[in-house]
């Protein structure tokens, strides 16, 4: 009862036959001062662009032109935010971007999970070849598909409409491969066979077996896809105009002119970034918890 056999003895980590004291069992290592110092440095470096954006947004153009530049907040934040909100029509842009990013994230998670489950656990002809083609799409630059995609969008009269931005992003090769790799190890085949023995059909297996097991990976994929769709600029600037913009398209109007006001541009960028920060604050703990849960299950 006092000592527990050491599993590291067989691997040479401890002398065979030597017990592990009970006080060492289940005790996790504590981070030292150097670890906290390194983490603090990385935190400061990571937050500096956001802090500088807020400082620039709260300053006037004359204050930003000084040498050295200001390193503390000014008193024109609300003025610049108001100008950016009005000039770029950021209210409409934020609504459009939320619709686009939310729909793209939901569609990518749903279709990628279904396809990942098929590649991971179902047996059908040409499975490896199809998976290779899906992975190969990640190596194709998006610029190559712009011309045919725009021709298709123009053919169905979807230019300057949100569906032109939503539909091309509803599934991705990365999402399918990501979910496939997760389900290969996290979803036991015996669990699927047991559900089928109990009379569950394909939809019930997916809903009651696959989705609960895949929930941690689905949360991570949803977050990554939402951020990518929110920050996407290349295709929206081609498919949309300033009359029906996303955030990234709307922000381009703030940089126009002979001498653009950089403080207003930074204010618009700050407004476009705040929703993402809110999403991380609200859902960050659930996503990290899901990752840890999936790691333990795997």
N, C-alpha and C positions, 0 to 999 in steps of 0.2 A: 504493500500500500504506500510505502514511503517513496519508492523510486519507480520510474517508468523506463522500459528499455528504449534505447536510442536507435531510431531507424537509420541514422547516419553511420552507424558502426559498420554496416555491410559495404558502404561506399568509401570507407577510409577516412571519413570526416572525424571519427572518434575511435579510440581504441576498442576492438571487439570485447564485448562483455562488460564494458564500463557503463553503468547506469547514468541516466540524466537526473540531476536533482529536481525535485518537484517544483522548486521555485523558478526553474528555467523553462518549465513546460508552459506554452501559451503566452510567453512574455514577448512582446514585440519590441524591436529596437527603437530607440528614441533618436530623433534628429539632433545633431549637434549645432553649435553656433555657426560653423562654416556653412552648413546647409541652409540655415535661416538667412544668412548673409547673401548667399547666391540667389536664393528665392526672392529676396528683397530687391536685389539688383535687376533681376529679370522682370519683376513686377513694375519697377519704375520705368524701365526701358519700354515695356509693353504699353504702359499707360501714357507715356509722354506724347505720342501723336494725338490722342484724344484730348489731353489737357491743353496742348498747344492749339488745337482747333478751337477749344472753348475760349482761350486767351485771345486768339485772333478775332473770333466772333464778337468779343466784348470790346474790341478796340476800333478806333477809326482808321481810315486809310493813312492819315498823316502819322499816327502813332506807330503803325506797322512799318512805315518807311524809315523809321529811325535806326541808327546804328550805335550801339547794339539794339536788337529788337526787344520789345517788352517781354518780360517773363512773369508778369502778374496780370490779373484780370483788370479790364477797364470798366467804364461805366456806360457803354453803349450797346450792351447785349440785347436788351429788349427792343431797342430801335432797329438794330440790324436784323433780328429775328422777324420783326414785323415787315420790314422791307422785303426780305427773302420770301416770306410766306405769301405776300401779295404779288410780287413781281413774277415768281415762278409758279404760282397757283399750286402751292405744295399741298393744300388740303385735298384737291382732286388727285394729285399725284400719290399721296400717301394711301388714299382709299384704293386706287388702282393697283398700287404695288402690293398692298395687303391681299387683295383678291388674287393677283397673279401668283405671288409667292406661296400663299396658303393653298391654292388649288394645285400648283405644280408640286408642292411638297406632299400633299395628300395623294395625288395620282402616282407620283414616283414611288412612294412607300407601298401603296397597294399593288401596283403592277410589278414592281421589283420583287416584292415578297412572294407573289404568286409564281413569277418566273423563276426566282431563286429556289423555291420549293420544288418546282418541276425539275430543274437541273440537278438538284441535290438528292432527291429521293425517288423520283419516278424513272422508270426504265422505258425508253422508246428509241426507235431507230434514228440515227443521226444526232444523238444528243451531244456528243463531244464536238462534232463539227459545228452545230448551232452555237454551242457555248464559245467556241473559238471565234466565230463570226461576231458574237456579241462583244467579247473582249476586244476584238480587233477594231470595233467602232471607236474605242477610246483613243486609238492612235490616229484617227482622222481629224485633221484640224477643222474647227467649225467654220472657218472662212471658206472652205471648199463647198459647203452646202448652202451658202447664202443665196447665190444666184438662182438655183432651182427652187429653193424654198420660197424666195420672194415671188418667183413666177407663179408658183402654186397658190400662194396667198392672194396675189392679184387676180388670179383666175377665178377664185371663189369670192372675190370682193370682200376680203377681210382686212385690207390695209387700214391702219389706224383703228383697229379693233383689238380688244384684249385677247380674244381667242387666238389671234395670230401669234401672240407671245406665249399663251398657255399651252396649246396643243403640242407644239414641237418639244416641250420639256416634260411631258407627262411620264416619260420613262427614260432611263439612261442606262448605258452599258455598265457604268460604275455601280449603280444601284443594284442591278441584277447580279453582278459578280460579288458585291459586298454581301448581299443576303444569301447567296448560294454558299459562300465560304462559311458564313455563320451557321447556317442550318445543317451543313454537312456534319458538324461536330456537336451542335447543341441539341439537335432533334434526333432522338433514338428511333431507328426503324421499327423496333419492337413496339414503341408507343403508337405508331401509325397502324401497325398490324393488329394491335389489341383493339383500337377504335373500330377498325373494319370488321373484326370478329363480333363486336357488339352491335353491328348493324349500321354503323355510321357511313353515310355516303361521302362523296368527294367534298361537297360544300361544308358538311358538318365536321369533317376531318380538318379542313382548312380553318374553320371558325373556332373550333373548340380545342384543337391540338396545335396547329401550326402557328396561328396568331399569338396565343399566350406564350409559347416558347420563344417566338421571334420578337416579342415586345421590346426588349432592350435594344436590339439592333435596329428595329423600326424607329425607335425614338432618336437614336443617333443619326440615322439616315434622314429623318425628317428635319432635324436641326441643320445638318449640313446642306440639304437641298434648299431649305427656306433661306438660308444666308446667301447661297449662290444665286438663287432666283431674285432675291432682293437687290443684290449688288450687280446683277447682269446689266450690261450697257450695250454690248456690241449689236445683238439682234434687236432689242427694243428701239434703239435709235434709228434703225432701218425700217422697222415695221410700224412705228408709231410717230406721231407728230406732237407739237406743243399743245394742240387742242385736246388731246387725250393721252397725257404722258404718264410714265412711271416716274419714280423719284429721280433716277439717274438721268432720264431724258429731260426732266424739268430743270435739273441743276445746270444743264448746259446753257440755258437762257441767262443765267446769272453771270456767266463768264463772257458774254458777248459785249460788244462795244469797243470803242477805241482804247479806253483805259478802264478796264473792269475794276470794280470795288472789291478788293480781296476780302475785306472784312464781311461783306454781305455774302460772298461766295462761301466763306467759312461758316457763316451762320446757317446757310442753306444745307451745307454738308452736315452740320451738327444736328439739324432737325431731321435729316434723313438717316442719321445714325442712332438717334435715341430709341426708336422702336426696336431695333435689334438688341440694344442693351437691355431694354425692358424684357424682351423674350428670354435673354440669358438669365436675368435676375429671377424671373418667375419660374422658368422651367429648368434651370441649370441643375438644381439639386436632384430633381426627378430623373434627369438624364444620366447624371453621374451614378445615382443609385441603381438605375437600370443597367448600366454598364457593369457595375460591381456584381449585381445579381446574376447577370449573364455569365460573368467570369466564374463565379462560384458554381453555377449549374454546369458550365462547360467542363 
